[in-house]
């Protein structure tokens, strides 16, 4: 089904505010939203995380008396549970909202390991939260969709948050916005420079998505094993906390946290926690391409956010930014020789990745065991 049908139906029913966090299964919807409203419109707001997006819908309903649409990957239900249960629920404020949820890890559909458990429990989570839902698939006709939309609208009129759970391939778009930025250094090249600047005893914690896949392939190309790398599949935004505790436990080892701008933004409160502990052996790299590139390249919400400025205000004693191979090498040399830490380095990169980028050939448990054995 075309995403335009969903949006046009929403608009006709009075749902005229859209917010969320992009997902690959919802790329058709996101592309349609960006084509219609761009990135600066009050009609469409990309949120920092899914809980914040639900809260935006609450604010919209309170001020406009109309429900909003909140889109997310099903993993985002974890971030959204608190406002869904303690704010939106009919037993609290009874604020209606339409959730559009990408069903990653749907049982019987091959997907990455971080999505398997969430895929199994998605419908059960909605049942537990008392959220009425319908599913959208490639086979859903427009007539069936309109019937389901009418049923869910009836629930919203009684103060319920409701949901469409979107199967792979269910939503398409006739629009193809071009996402990008002005930087030329690729993320993979930046990762190669970071690995080359490290010492043999250094430890790496990399964020979920393509960055971890690139680290894995770079190790393969360099003839190195993967025991020094913890590839944080899933749990977007939490690599910094994992790296902080490892740095605290292994103070004689340098620990690199390879983060992303969208991931860092999702749980920005980690920055002052890291800075407060002052782990001198932690190097926090934030790859900033201004996009949720792993799930389709849609822009993140931060826009012109000054990541180094925020890190400095949070208490990082050493903060730098680089936007080219030469400047990155120079900044790394300065930071690694300074003896100060934690250091945060923003690395401004281009969007995109190799078409043939592979995936780790080891399982998460194998990664865990090899990493723990190396640390021991």
N, C-alpha and C positions, 0 to 999 in steps of 0.2 A: 504494500500500500504506500502511496506517496505521503510523505510527511506533511505536505501542504494540506491534505485532507484533514489530518489531525488538527493542524493549526487553525484552518478556516472554521472547523466545527467548534473549536474552543472559542474563537472570536465571536461567532454567532451566538454562543451560549453565555457570553459575558466574561469569559476568562481571557483577560487581555494583558496579563503580566506573566513573564516567563523567566525562570532562573534555575540554576543548577550547576553541576560539575560535569564536563563532557565525558562521554563513554563511547567506545568504538561501535557498540551495537546501536547507539543512538546517533551515529554520525550523520545520517540522513536528516534527522530532526535538527541537529546542531547546524549543519550546513544551511538548512532552510531558515533558521533563526538568524544566522549571520548574514545571509543574503538579504533578508528583509529589514533587519534592524541594526546590523553592524555591531560594533563593540562599545559604542558610547551612548546608546539609547537607554532611556529609563524603562522602556518596555521589556528589554532583555538584559539581565544582569548575570554575569558569570560570577559565582560565589567562590569564596575561599575553601569551603567544605560544605558537605551536604546538610549538616545541621544548621549552618548559617543560611543556606538557601531556604530551608523550611521556615526559619524565623523571618526571612524576607517576605515569604508568602503570608505569614501571620500579620506582619505589619501592613501588607497590601490590603488584606481583608478588613482589618480594623479601620483603615483610613478610607478605603474605597468601597467597602461592602461587597466586594467581588472576590471570588477565589482566584488563586494563582496556580500556575503549572510549575511543578518542580521536577526536573529531570536528574537522573543519577544512575550510575552503575549499581548493581545490587550490593556490592561491597560497601557502598556509601550508606546503606541502611544502618550500619553500625554507628556512623557519625550522627545519623538522624534519629535514632531511637529516643534519645532524651527529649527533644522538643516534640516528637510525635506523641510520646506517652504523657509528658507532663505539661504540655502547652496546647496542642491541637485537639487532644482526645475529647469526645463528647462529655466525659465525666469531669473535664476541667473547663476549658474555654469554648469547646465545641466549634473550632475554627475549621471550615472546609478547605480542602486543597486537593488538586489532582496531581498525583505522583506518576511519572513515566519512568519505569525502571528497566534498565538493560539486564537481561537474565544471563549473565556469564556463568559458565559451569553448569548449565542445565543438564540434569541427568540424561545420559545417553548421547550427549553432544560433546565431542572431544574439545578440551580446552586446557589451559595452563593449570599447573597444580594449585596455585594460590586461589583459583576460582572454584575448585571442586567442592569443598565443604560449603561455601556460601551458596553455590548453586543448588545443593541438596536441601538447604534449610530456608531458601528465600520465601517460598509460599507459606511454609510453616511460621516464619517470622511475621508475615502479614496477618495470618490467622491469629497468632498470639497477640498481636497489637490491635486486633479487631478492625483491620482495614479491609473493606470490601475491594475485590480486584477482579479484573478480567485479563486474559492473555491475548496478545497480538502475535500472529505468525504470518509467514509468507502466504498461507492459504486463507487468511481472514479476508472476507469480502468487505467492500465498503458498506454494504447493507448490514452485515453482521456487526461491523464496528459501530455504526450509528445506533444500532439496537443496544449494544453494550454501553455506549456512551450515555444514552438516555437513562439506562438503569443506574449507572454510577452517578449521574447528575441528580437523580432522585435521592440517592444517599447523601450527596453533598448538601442538598436543600435541608437535610435534617442535622447538619453540623458534623458530618463525617468527612475525614480525609479518605480518599479512595485511590486506586492505582490501576494503571495498565502495566502489565509485565510483558516486556518486549523480547520475543525470541530473535535469534540471529536471522538477519535478512528481512525482518518484517517491515522496517521503515526505510524507504528510499527517498531520494531527493532529486529533483530535476535541476537544482542549482549546484554549482561547484566553485565555491569561493576559493581564492588562492591565498593561502596563509604563508607568511614568511617575515623576514626582517632584513636589516642591512648588513648583517655580519657574515663573514666568509669562512671562518674557522669551523669545521665540523665538530660535533660532540665527540665522535670517535677519535679524531686527531687530538683533541684536548685530553681525552682519556689516555691516549698513547704517551703524550708528554708527561702526564701525571705519573704513570707507571715508570717511565724512564727516570724521573726525578727521585723516585723512592729508593730506599735501601733494602737489602735482602731481608732484613728483620721486620720491615714495616708491615702493618696490618691494614686491610681495606674493608670498609663496610659501604656497600653501594645501594642506592635506592632502587625501588621497583621500576620495571619498565626496560626500555631499550638500552639505557646506560649500563645496567648489569649484564645484558646480553653482549654488549660491546666489550666490556671488561673480560668476560669469559672468552670471547673469540680472540682478543688481543693476547691473553695468556697462551692460548693455543698457538698462535702465530709466533710467539716469542719462545716457544718450546718450554714454557714454565707450567708448573702444576697450579692447582686452584686452592691450595690449602690455606693461603693467606687471605683469601677473599670470602667475606660473608655476603652473599647475593640476596638482598632483602626482597624476595618476591612477595607481593601483597603488602599489607600494612603501610599504605602510602603516608608519608610524612613522619615516620617513626625511626628512620635510619639514624638521625642525630642522637636520639636517646639511647639506642643500642650502642652506638659508637662511644658515647660519653661514659657509659658504665664499663665498657671494655678498656677505655683509656684509664679509668680510675683503678681498675684491677691490675692492669699491665703498664705501670708507670715507667718501666724501662724500655718500652716499645713505642715507636711513633704510630699513631692510629690516624688513618685518613677516612673521613666521611665524605663520600661522593653523593651529593644531594642534587635535587632538581628544583627549579624555581617554583613549580606548582606544588611539589611535595613539601618544600620548606614552608610555603605559604599556608598549606593546609593546617599545619600545627605550628604556627609562628611562635607560640609561647615556649617552644623548646629553646629558643636562642638565649633568653635571659637565664634559664636554668643551666645551660651549658656554661655561659659566661660566669655565673656565680660560683661554679665549682673550680674555675680557672685551671683546667687540665692543660698543662704546658705542652703535653705530647700529642695534642689533638689538632689536626689540620682539617678544617671544615670547608669543603669545596662546594659551591652552589653553581651548578650549570644553569645558565639563564639564557634560554632561547625565546622567552615570552610566549611559550605555547605548551599545551597538553599534547606534545608531539607523539607520544606513544599510542594515544588513542585516537589519532586523526589529525593532529596539528592545530586544533582550535586554540585561539589565544587564551592565556590565563587572565585572571582578573587584575593582576597587579599593575599592568600598564607601565607607567613611568616610575614605579616604586623604587626607591633608593635602597637596595638591599645592603650595600656596605654601610650606609648611614644608619639603618635600623640595627645592624649588628654592632656598630660602634656605640649606639645609644643603649643597647642591651648590655654592654660591658665587655665585648671582645677587645682585648688590648692591641690586637694587630689585625687590621682590615685592609684589603687591597682589591683591585678590580683589574681584569685583563680582557682584551677583546681581539687579540691576535696571537699567533704562535710565538712571536718574538716577545711580546709583552708578558705572556704567560710564563715563559721560561725565565724572564727577568724577575718577575714577582715571586716565583717559586724559589729562586736562588736567594732572594732577600729574606723571605719568610723562614726558610729552612735553616738559614745561618744565624738568624736573630736570637734564637733561644727563648723567644716570647711565645706565649700561647694561652688560650687557644687562638689560632689564626683563622680568619674567614677570608676566603678568596672567591669573589664572584668571577665566573668565567662566561663571557658573553659569546654565544655560539649561533651558528646558522640553524635553521629548522631542517629536518629531513635526516634520512639515514640510508645506508646501502639497501638496495632492493633485495640482495641475497643475504641480509643479516640473519644469522641463525639463532638458535636458542640453546641454553645450557644442555649438555648431554648427561649431566648428573642430576639426580633427584635432590629436592631440598634436604632430605635426611642425610644423604651422602655428603652434601655440602656442609651440613652441620657437623657431622662426625669428623670429616677431614679438617675442618676449621678448628674444632675443639682439640683434636689431637695435636695440631700444630701449636696452638696456644699453650698446651700443657707441656 
